[in-house]
Amino acid sequence: MKNIRERLTNKLKYMDYYILIPFFVLTCIGIVMVYSASSSTVVQIGLSANYYLKKQALYAILSFIIVGIVFLINHHALVTTKAIYMFMIVGVGISLLFLIGLAHLHPSSAVNGATAWIRLGPINIEPSELAKLTIIMYLAYVFANHSDINTAVNLKTFYHNNARPITIAAGFCLLILLQPDTGGMTILATIIIIMIATSGMSVKNVFKCLAILIAILTVGWLWIVNFPPTWMTHSYQYQRIVAFLHPFKYAKAGGTQLVNSYYAIVNGGAFGRGIGQSIQKRGFLPEPYTDFIMSVITEELGVVGAVVILALLFFLIGRIILVGIRARKTYNALICFGVGTWLFIQTCFNIGGMLGLLPITGVTLPFISYGGTSMIVLAVAIGLVLNVDADEKKLRLHLKSKK
């Protein structure tokens, strides 16, 4: 017991409070806003007003515990134990395949056009969230232990040197797309691209990849908007694109969320109507405590309150990326770049959808929106970042003492 206390005390000396405190504050804000956004909705369906408050508070407590546990894990074991990553890859892969099978056997299991959750009694697990963390950890492990990562002179050589991890990562993207979860797939693909680009690939090859990606996305977007195939026009995802392009024209159909989001922002003004005073959450804005929780925040706390929350979130993201930039070890740097990219892209997608700058993708706002899987997986990610940051601080002190 004495040794455990000593290890805990020694590890806590390296805690990065510039990451821990924003995470704690954002999670607490999320508890309050999930309660405010959900209370009137759940009462209408006969549940207690505290229903989602209790669940979100429980997830938050579990998240704090998980951050502490992951922070205290032996860092050396993370970098050297291959079995951890193989177990995660196989487990998440099977879960994604199960969802695809479920979508074909039981189409009624789809929610908002996608079969993305495995329901185990009162618990809903979202494998696409687990996939993001799994790919970040797996690619960081592979690239950190791959001796010829920097020897690729072109994209063909790079793929030949890293065929297995790239194929596995691409396979995960395909499985998520088939749910279909376009938003989740896009976030995962962006994480993969950033991690590959920062793993040692030459700048020339990075720009080639970006040029190819931009060309594919541009052609794909123009094709879908101007020449949509018949089988696509009836899909939930296509209706979201149409609603994005013409929200007021389809205000009573696919554009409902976006139009009511606009009303919420206008109602809030600069300083908001006050906590609990949102009008749009009372049956006008669908699922106000998940995808569109920032609309409720803007209506109740105003643009100023929303900007403060986003500033705190982007400060956390910036701090995580800074830890990655300063890192001396490849594994540590890639973990930070992966998690930072994940949080940044997901935040941009959520806010972009709320403002009508991007099609609605159904992704949640990190740490704020309701969601058990999202909260727990993000807690593991924050714990990992704190863990690798502590390892980097120990390394810097060790190097300093040798001078």
C-alpha positions as CSV (number, residue, x, y, z in Angstrom):
1,M,0.0,0.0,0.0
2,K,2.9,2.4,0.8
3,N,4.4,1.7,-2.6
4,I,1.1,2.4,-4.3
5,R,0.8,5.7,-2.4
6,E,4.3,6.7,-3.4
7,R,3.8,5.9,-7.1
8,L,0.5,7.9,-7.0
9,T,2.2,10.9,-5.4
10,N,5.1,10.7,-7.8
11,K,2.8,10.5,-10.8
12,L,0.6,13.4,-9.7
13,K,3.6,15.7,-9.8
14,Y,3.5,15.4,-13.5
15,M,-0.3,16.1,-13.9
16,D,-1.1,18.8,-16.5
17,Y,-3.8,20.9,-14.9
18,Y,-4.1,22.9,-18.1
19,I,-5.8,19.8,-19.6
20,L,-7.4,18.4,-16.4
21,I,-9.2,21.5,-15.3
22,P,-10.8,22.4,-18.7
23,F,-11.9,18.8,-19.0
24,F,-13.5,18.9,-15.6
25,V,-15.2,22.3,-16.2
26,L,-16.6,21.3,-19.6
27,T,-17.9,18.1,-18.2
28,C,-19.7,19.9,-15.3
29,I,-21.1,22.4,-17.8
30,G,-22.4,19.4,-19.8
31,I,-24.2,18.0,-16.8
32,V,-26.1,21.3,-16.2
33,M,-26.9,21.9,-19.9
34,V,-28.0,18.3,-20.5
35,Y,-30.5,18.7,-17.6
36,S,-31.7,22.1,-18.9
37,A,-32.1,20.9,-22.5
38,S,-33.8,17.6,-21.6
39,S,-36.0,18.3,-18.6
40,S,-39.1,19.6,-20.5
41,T,-38.7,16.9,-23.2
42,V,-38.6,13.9,-20.9
43,V,-41.6,15.3,-18.8
44,Q,-43.7,15.3,-22.0
45,I,-43.1,11.5,-22.4
46,G,-43.8,10.7,-18.8
47,L,-40.3,10.5,-17.3
48,S,-38.8,12.4,-14.4
49,A,-37.3,15.8,-15.3
50,N,-34.1,14.5,-13.7
51,Y,-33.9,11.4,-15.9
52,Y,-31.0,12.6,-18.1
53,L,-29.4,14.7,-15.3
54,K,-28.9,11.5,-13.2
55,K,-27.5,9.5,-16.2
56,Q,-25.2,12.3,-17.3
57,A,-23.9,12.9,-13.8
58,L,-23.2,9.1,-13.5
59,Y,-21.3,9.2,-16.8
60,A,-19.3,12.2,-15.6
61,I,-18.3,10.5,-12.3
62,L,-17.3,7.4,-14.2
63,S,-15.3,9.6,-16.6
64,F,-13.4,11.3,-13.8
65,I,-12.5,7.8,-12.4
66,I,-11.4,6.5,-15.8
67,V,-9.2,9.5,-16.4
68,G,-7.4,8.8,-13.1
69,I,-7.0,5.1,-13.9
70,V,-5.7,5.6,-17.4
71,F,-3.3,8.4,-16.2
72,L,-1.8,6.0,-13.7
73,I,-1.3,3.1,-16.2
74,N,2.3,2.1,-16.8
75,H,3.2,4.1,-19.9
76,H,5.8,1.6,-21.0
77,A,3.1,-1.1,-21.2
78,L,1.1,1.1,-23.5
79,V,4.0,1.4,-26.0
80,T,5.2,-2.2,-25.9
81,T,2.2,-4.5,-25.4
82,K,0.9,-5.5,-28.8
83,A,-1.9,-7.6,-27.4
84,I,-3.8,-4.5,-26.2
85,Y,-4.1,-3.1,-29.7
86,M,-5.0,-6.4,-31.3
87,F,-7.7,-7.0,-28.8
88,M,-9.2,-3.5,-29.4
89,I,-9.0,-3.9,-33.2
90,V,-10.7,-7.3,-33.2
91,G,-13.3,-6.3,-30.6
92,V,-14.4,-3.0,-32.3
93,G,-14.2,-4.7,-35.8
94,I,-16.6,-7.4,-34.7
95,S,-19.0,-4.8,-33.2
96,L,-19.1,-2.8,-36.4
97,L,-19.8,-5.9,-38.4
98,F,-22.6,-6.8,-36.0
99,L,-24.2,-3.5,-36.6
100,I,-24.1,-3.9,-40.4
101,G,-25.7,-7.3,-40.0
102,L,-28.3,-5.9,-37.7
103,A,-29.2,-3.1,-40.2
104,H,-29.9,-5.7,-42.8
105,L,-31.8,-8.2,-40.6
106,H,-33.7,-5.6,-38.6
107,P,-34.0,-2.3,-40.5
108,S,-36.4,-1.0,-37.7
109,S,-33.4,-0.8,-35.4
110,A,-32.1,2.3,-37.3
111,V,-32.2,5.6,-35.5
112,N,-32.1,8.8,-37.6
113,G,-31.2,6.6,-40.6
114,A,-28.3,4.8,-39.0
115,T,-27.8,1.6,-37.0
116,A,-25.0,2.8,-34.8
117,W,-25.8,1.5,-31.3
118,I,-25.6,-1.9,-29.7
119,R,-28.3,-2.1,-27.0
120,L,-27.5,-4.1,-23.9
121,G,-30.5,-3.5,-21.7
122,P,-30.3,0.0,-20.3
123,I,-26.9,0.5,-21.8
124,N,-26.3,1.7,-25.4
125,I,-22.8,1.2,-26.9
126,E,-21.7,3.2,-29.9
127,P,-18.8,1.2,-31.6
128,S,-18.0,4.1,-33.9
129,E,-16.8,6.1,-30.9
130,L,-14.7,3.2,-29.8
131,A,-13.3,3.0,-33.3
132,K,-11.9,6.5,-33.1
133,L,-9.9,5.8,-29.9
134,T,-8.9,2.4,-31.2
135,I,-7.4,3.7,-34.5
136,I,-5.6,6.5,-32.7
137,M,-3.9,4.1,-30.2
138,Y,-3.3,1.5,-32.9
139,L,-1.7,3.9,-35.5
140,A,0.4,5.5,-32.7
141,Y,1.7,2.1,-31.6
142,V,2.4,0.9,-35.2
143,F,4.1,4.1,-36.4
144,A,6.1,4.4,-33.2
145,N,7.5,0.9,-33.6
146,H,7.9,0.9,-37.4
147,S,11.6,1.4,-38.2
148,D,11.2,2.3,-41.9
149,I,8.4,4.9,-41.5
150,N,10.6,7.7,-42.8
151,T,12.1,5.8,-45.8
152,A,9.1,6.2,-48.1
153,V,10.1,8.4,-51.1
154,N,6.6,8.3,-52.6
155,L,3.0,7.3,-51.7
156,K,3.4,3.8,-53.3
157,T,6.4,3.1,-51.1
158,F,4.7,4.5,-48.0
159,Y,1.7,2.3,-48.5
160,H,3.9,-0.7,-49.2
161,N,5.7,-0.1,-45.9
162,N,2.5,0.4,-43.9
163,A,-0.1,-1.7,-45.8
164,R,-1.5,-3.5,-42.8
165,P,-2.3,-0.5,-40.5
166,I,-3.6,1.6,-43.4
167,T,-5.8,-1.2,-44.7
168,I,-7.2,-1.8,-41.2
169,A,-7.9,1.9,-40.7
170,A,-9.5,2.2,-44.1
171,G,-11.6,-0.9,-43.3
172,F,-12.9,0.7,-40.1
173,C,-13.9,3.8,-42.2
174,L,-15.8,1.5,-44.6
175,L,-17.6,-0.3,-41.8
176,I,-18.8,2.9,-40.2
177,L,-19.9,4.3,-43.6
178,L,-22.0,1.2,-44.2
179,Q,-24.0,1.8,-41.0
180,P,-24.4,4.4,-42.6
181,D,-22.7,7.0,-40.4
182,T,-21.2,9.6,-42.8
183,G,-20.2,12.0,-40.0
184,G,-18.4,9.4,-37.9
185,M,-16.6,8.1,-41.0
186,T,-15.5,11.6,-42.0
187,I,-14.1,12.3,-38.5
188,L,-12.3,8.9,-38.4
189,A,-10.9,9.5,-41.9
190,T,-9.6,12.9,-40.9
191,I,-7.9,11.5,-37.8
192,I,-6.2,8.8,-39.9
193,I,-5.0,11.3,-42.5
194,I,-3.6,13.7,-39.8
195,M,-1.8,10.8,-38.0
196,I,-0.3,9.5,-41.2
197,A,0.8,13.0,-42.2
198,T,2.5,13.6,-38.8
199,S,4.0,10.1,-38.6
200,G,7.1,10.9,-40.7
201,M,5.7,11.2,-44.2
202,S,7.5,13.8,-46.3
203,V,5.8,17.2,-46.8
204,K,5.6,16.5,-50.6
205,N,3.7,13.3,-50.0
206,V,1.4,15.0,-47.4
207,F,0.4,17.6,-50.0
208,K,-0.2,14.9,-52.6
209,C,-2.6,13.1,-50.2
210,L,-4.4,16.4,-49.4
211,A,-4.8,17.2,-53.1
212,I,-6.2,13.8,-53.8
213,L,-8.6,14.0,-50.9
214,I,-9.8,17.5,-51.8
215,A,-10.4,16.4,-55.4
216,I,-12.4,13.3,-54.3
217,L,-14.5,15.3,-51.9
218,T,-15.2,18.0,-54.4
219,V,-16.2,15.6,-57.2
220,G,-18.3,13.6,-54.7
221,W,-20.1,16.7,-53.4
222,L,-20.8,18.0,-56.9
223,W,-22.1,14.6,-58.0
224,I,-24.4,14.1,-55.0
225,V,-25.8,17.7,-55.2
226,N,-26.3,17.9,-59.0
227,F,-26.7,14.3,-60.2
228,P,-27.9,12.2,-57.2
229,P,-28.7,8.5,-58.1
230,T,-32.3,7.4,-57.5
231,W,-31.4,5.0,-54.7
232,M,-29.8,7.9,-52.8
233,T,-32.5,10.5,-53.0
234,H,-34.7,8.6,-50.6
235,S,-32.0,8.1,-47.9
236,Y,-32.0,10.0,-44.6
237,Q,-28.5,11.3,-45.3
238,Y,-29.5,12.8,-48.7
239,Q,-32.4,14.5,-47.0
240,R,-30.0,16.2,-44.6
241,I,-28.0,17.5,-47.6
242,V,-31.1,18.9,-49.2
243,A,-32.2,20.5,-45.8
244,F,-28.7,22.0,-45.5
245,L,-29.0,23.6,-49.0
246,H,-32.6,24.8,-48.5
247,P,-33.5,24.8,-44.8
248,F,-36.5,27.1,-44.9
249,K,-37.9,25.5,-48.0
250,Y,-38.0,22.2,-46.1
251,A,-38.7,23.7,-42.6
252,K,-41.4,21.2,-41.9
253,A,-39.4,18.2,-42.9
254,G,-35.6,17.7,-43.0
255,G,-34.9,21.4,-42.3
256,T,-36.7,21.4,-38.9
257,Q,-33.6,21.1,-36.7
258,L,-31.6,23.8,-38.6
259,V,-34.5,26.3,-38.8
260,N,-35.2,26.0,-35.1
261,S,-31.5,26.2,-34.3
262,Y,-31.5,29.6,-36.1
263,Y,-34.5,30.7,-34.0
264,A,-32.8,29.6,-30.8
265,I,-29.7,31.7,-31.7
266,V,-31.8,34.7,-32.4
267,N,-33.8,34.3,-29.2
268,G,-30.7,34.2,-27.1
269,G,-29.1,37.3,-28.4
270,A,-25.9,38.4,-26.7
271,F,-26.5,37.3,-23.2
272,G,-29.3,34.8,-23.4
273,R,-32.7,34.2,-21.8
274,G,-31.3,32.5,-18.7
275,I,-30.7,28.9,-17.7
276,G,-33.8,26.8,-18.2
277,Q,-35.6,29.5,-20.2
278,S,-35.1,28.1,-23.8
279,I,-38.2,28.1,-25.9
280,Q,-36.9,25.9,-28.7
281,K,-36.1,23.0,-26.5
282,R,-39.8,22.6,-25.6
283,G,-40.8,20.4,-28.5
284,F,-39.5,22.6,-31.4
285,L,-35.9,21.5,-31.6
286,P,-35.6,17.7,-31.9
287,E,-33.1,16.0,-29.5
288,P,-31.9,19.3,-27.9
289,Y,-29.6,17.6,-25.4
290,T,-27.5,15.8,-28.1
291,D,-26.6,17.1,-31.5
292,F,-28.1,20.6,-31.0
293,I,-27.2,21.2,-27.4
294,M,-25.2,24.3,-28.4
295,S,-28.4,25.8,-29.8
296,V,-30.0,25.6,-26.4
297,I,-26.8,26.9,-24.8
298,T,-26.8,29.9,-27.1
299,E,-30.5,30.6,-26.4
300,E,-30.1,30.4,-22.6
301,L,-26.6,31.8,-22.2
302,G,-26.4,33.9,-25.3
303,V,-23.6,34.3,-27.8
304,V,-21.2,35.4,-25.1
305,G,-21.9,32.2,-23.1
306,A,-21.5,30.0,-26.1
307,V,-18.2,31.7,-27.1
308,V,-16.8,31.2,-23.6
309,I,-17.6,27.5,-23.7
310,L,-16.1,27.1,-27.2
311,A,-13.0,29.1,-26.1
312,L,-12.5,26.7,-23.2
313,L,-12.9,23.7,-25.5
314,F,-10.5,25.1,-28.1
315,F,-8.0,25.9,-25.3
316,L,-8.1,22.3,-24.3
317,I,-7.6,21.2,-27.9
318,G,-4.7,23.6,-28.4
319,R,-3.1,22.4,-25.2
320,I,-3.3,18.8,-26.3
321,I,-1.8,19.6,-29.7
322,L,1.0,21.6,-28.0
323,V,1.9,18.6,-25.9
324,G,2.2,16.6,-29.1
325,I,4.4,19.3,-30.7
326,R,6.7,19.3,-27.7
327,A,6.8,15.5,-27.5
328,R,10.2,13.7,-28.1
329,K,8.6,10.3,-28.6
330,T,6.7,9.4,-31.7
331,Y,4.0,7.4,-29.8
332,N,3.3,10.3,-27.4
333,A,3.2,12.9,-30.2
334,L,0.8,10.8,-32.4
335,I,-1.6,10.1,-29.4
336,C,-1.9,13.9,-28.9
337,F,-2.3,14.7,-32.6
338,G,-4.9,12.0,-33.0
339,V,-7.0,13.1,-29.9
340,G,-6.6,16.8,-30.8
341,T,-7.8,16.2,-34.3
342,W,-10.7,14.2,-33.1
343,L,-11.9,16.9,-30.7
344,F,-11.3,19.7,-33.2
345,I,-13.1,18.0,-36.2
346,Q,-16.0,16.8,-34.1
347,T,-16.5,20.3,-32.6
348,C,-16.3,21.9,-36.0
349,F,-18.9,19.4,-37.4
350,N,-21.3,20.0,-34.5
351,I,-21.0,23.8,-34.5
352,G,-21.0,23.9,-38.3
353,G,-24.3,21.8,-38.4
354,M,-25.9,24.0,-35.8
355,L,-25.0,27.2,-37.8
356,G,-25.9,25.8,-41.2
357,L,-22.3,26.0,-42.4
358,L,-22.1,22.2,-42.9
359,P,-24.7,19.5,-43.4
360,I,-26.0,18.0,-40.1
361,T,-24.0,14.9,-39.4
362,G,-25.4,13.8,-36.0
363,V,-22.1,14.1,-34.1
364,T,-22.2,15.3,-30.5
365,L,-20.4,18.2,-29.0
366,P,-17.4,16.8,-27.0
367,F,-17.9,16.8,-23.2
368,I,-21.2,18.8,-23.4
369,S,-23.7,16.6,-25.3
370,Y,-25.5,13.7,-23.6
371,G,-24.0,10.3,-24.4
372,G,-22.5,7.6,-22.3
373,T,-20.2,6.0,-24.8
374,S,-18.9,9.3,-26.0
375,M,-18.2,10.5,-22.4
376,I,-16.4,7.3,-21.4
377,V,-14.3,7.1,-24.6
378,L,-13.3,10.8,-24.4
379,A,-12.3,10.2,-20.7
380,V,-10.0,7.4,-21.8
381,A,-8.5,9.8,-24.5
382,I,-7.9,12.5,-22.0
383,G,-6.3,10.0,-19.6
384,L,-4.0,8.9,-22.4
385,V,-3.0,12.5,-23.2
386,L,-2.3,13.1,-19.5
387,N,-0.3,9.9,-19.3
388,V,1.9,10.6,-22.3
389,D,2.4,14.2,-21.1
390,A,3.6,12.9,-17.7
391,D,6.0,10.6,-19.6
392,E,7.4,13.5,-21.6
393,K,7.9,15.6,-18.5
394,K,9.8,12.7,-16.8
395,L,11.9,12.4,-20.0
396,R,12.7,16.1,-20.0
397,L,13.7,16.1,-16.4
398,H,15.9,13.0,-17.0
399,L,17.7,14.7,-19.9
400,K,18.1,17.9,-18.0
401,S,19.7,16.0,-15.0
402,K,22.2,14.4,-17.4
403,K,23.5,17.7,-18.6
